[in-house]
Amino acid sequence: MTGRVIEVIAKSRGIAVETITPETTFADLSMDSLDGLRLVFALEEEFGVDIPDDAAKEFKSVREVVKGLETLLAKKAAES
């Protein structure tokens, strides 16, 4: 999952995958709110989930995105 998240981030930012680690923060990537919104849409498309606005606002690093997506995917699987 972490690898997929990193790939989505790298693609959305137009940077090399190797420059992103789980500890990378959005501040490290110089992301503004519009970049964050685009990333949320890309992640929703990649993983087939809806990311609530309040959850998206909590994401500050790659690790937090992975943790949040794991929670959303587990919830989605439990509802199926």
Secondary structure, 3 states (H helix, E strand, C coil): CHHHHHHHHHHHHCCCHHHCCCCCECCCCCCCHHHHHHHHHHHHHHHCCCCCHHHHHHCCEHHHHHHHHHHHHHHHHHHC
